[in-house]
Amino acid sequence: MASKNTALNAAAKAKQDEFYTQLSDIEKEMRYYRKHFKSKTVFCNCDDPFESNFFKFFVLNFNKLGLKKLICTCYAGSPIANQQLSLFDVIELGEENKPYKAIITTVYDKTGDGMLDMEDIKELFRSGENELTELEGDGDFSSPECLALMDEADIVVTNPPFSLFRKYMATLISRKKSFIIIGNQNAAHYKEIFPLLREGKVWLGYNHVKEFIIPDGTIKKFGNVLWYTNLDIKKRHEEMILVKKYCSEDYPKYINYDAIDVNKVANIPYDYPGKMGVPDGFLETYNPSQFEIIGLAESSLGQEIGFSSNLTEEECAALFKENKSFRRGNPIYRGIDGKLHKPFARIIIRNKHPEINKEK
Ligand SMILES: C[S@@+](CC[C@H](N)C(=O)[O-])C[C@H]1O[C@@H](n2cnc3c(N)ncnc32)[C@H](O)[C@@H]1O
């Protein structure tokens, strides 16, 4: 029974990983990073070269972006492999479904038909001007041969398997890679990921990705997927314009932490010098020169920054008795209605330059 469950879990995980990014979403995000690509090697390491729109985007914009090299590897058993352009048309492969790597160093109108398309890319593989070869292993991003390719690359760009997001991010960070990757918004709350956002090692890109293609070719909508990067982008230096003045009635204080609750990012007061709990949409507009991120008010991460450390066991027990969803690491305040409120997903921040004297 246990093994059946394990197999089902593995299948569920694999299914969760099989959705593919549309070219329009890649184009929409990449235009903010253009300057970073000049003379660089880009690696797409969860991407079947003839199926992935990441490969398509970078190979067809290879000259425009001034890339030095594009490397692309695919994973054994990807259900969409070989659907569009049969590899057997291009190279002699040993076994069917063996993963392979594509290495692009030159892109031009090889067919001479006056335009650049995937037919040219195929011909450039055939002629040996670019390389398409089998991998030795299964194409796992953490396999030695894929890590060696990552070490050679400057920037990793892809939509990695969501089920392996923690491991994937840890790999990028440990190899000190620049990256632009797609991930679930909830991943910002993982105890392995949040500290990277707080410490300024990772931040959020520009867009949400709302639709993906699933293996049967249809579109599936997602509500909370966005881009993670560590490449410098303009919005990280733009100050949020704050228009609300602090007054104690509008901003309740938490019972279990010395901070006020701000119900909307747009309501962050310009003149409050202390700690504030803000919704996690804040991460999308975060400018580290304007604000300091202190922590995440959630479970163990909340307790780490001192949530509920001001309360006795008895006080915690009384809060729990009154509101069963009280958690020590999460914020709670008493509203003007006299009831306990437990705001969801608060990031604890501090304004580095509160405008205390704005009206004077
Ligand atoms: C979310 S899909 C995205 C595919 C492609 N990057 C795109 O955006 O269209 C994730 C891909 O990673 C592949 N994959 C799963 N586990 C992997 C691993 N350990 N190493 C490399 N790729 C993996 C899956 O087969 C799947 O094709």
The ligand as an SDF file (V2000), in Angstrom:
LIG
                    3D

 27 29  0  0  0  0  0  0  0  0999 V2000
    7.1670   23.3080  -15.4030 C   0  0  0  0  0  0  0  0  0  0  0  0
    7.8840   22.3830  -16.7150 S   0  0  0  0  0  0  0  0  0  0  0  0
    8.5010   23.6700  -17.7080 C   0  0  0  0  0  0  0  0  0  0  0  0
    9.1380   23.2710  -18.9740 C   0  0  0  0  0  0  0  0  0  0  0  0
    9.7970   24.4310  -19.7220 C   0  0  0  0  0  0  0  0  0  0  0  0
   10.8930   24.9700  -18.9460 N   0  0  0  0  0  0  0  0  0  0  0  0
    8.8000   25.5080  -20.0090 C   0  0  0  0  0  0  0  0  0  0  0  0
    8.7820   26.4750  -19.2980 O   0  0  0  0  0  0  0  0  0  0  0  0
    7.9970   25.3410  -20.9450 O   0  0  0  0  0  0  0  0  0  0  0  0
    9.2940   21.7330  -15.8840 C   0  0  0  0  0  0  0  0  0  0  0  0
   10.1360   20.8140  -16.7170 C   0  0  0  0  0  0  0  0  0  0  0  0
   11.2090   20.3030  -15.9390 O   0  0  0  0  0  0  0  0  0  0  0  0
   11.4010   18.9400  -16.2490 C   0  0  0  0  0  0  0  0  0  0  0  0
   12.0270   18.3020  -15.0780 N   0  0  0  0  0  0  0  0  0  0  0  0
   11.4330   17.6080  -14.0760 C   0  0  0  0  0  0  0  0  0  0  0  0
   12.3430   17.1930  -13.2110 N   0  0  0  0  0  0  0  0  0  0  0  0
   13.5500   17.6560  -13.6540 C   0  0  0  0  0  0  0  0  0  0  0  0
   14.8810   17.5340  -13.1730 C   0  0  0  0  0  0  0  0  0  0  0  0
   15.1480   16.8790  -12.0560 N   0  0  0  0  0  0  0  0  0  0  0  0
   15.8680   18.1260  -13.8760 N   0  0  0  0  0  0  0  0  0  0  0  0
   15.6070   18.8180  -15.0170 C   0  0  0  0  0  0  0  0  0  0  0  0
   14.3580   18.9500  -15.5140 N   0  0  0  0  0  0  0  0  0  0  0  0
   13.3430   18.3760  -14.8450 C   0  0  0  0  0  0  0  0  0  0  0  0
   10.0150   18.4210  -16.5400 C   0  0  0  0  0  0  0  0  0  0  0  0
   10.0730   17.2920  -17.3800 O   0  0  0  0  0  0  0  0  0  0  0  0
    9.3690   19.6260  -17.2280 C   0  0  0  0  0  0  0  0  0  0  0  0
    9.5360   19.5470  -18.6090 O   0  0  0  0  0  0  0  0  0  0  0  0
  1  2  1  0
  2  3  1  0
  2 10  1  0
  3  4  1  0
  4  5  1  0
  5  6  1  0
  5  7  1  0
  7  8  2  0
  7  9  1  0
 10 11  1  0
 11 12  1  0
 11 26  1  0
 12 13  1  0
 13 14  1  0
 13 24  1  0
 14 15  1  0
 14 23  1  0
 15 16  2  0
 16 17  1  0
 17 18  1  0
 17 23  2  0
 18 19  1  0
 18 20  2  0
 20 21  1  0
 21 22  2  0
 22 23  1  0
 24 25  1  0
 24 26  1  0
 26 27  1  0
M  CHG  2   2   1   9  -1
M  END
$$$$
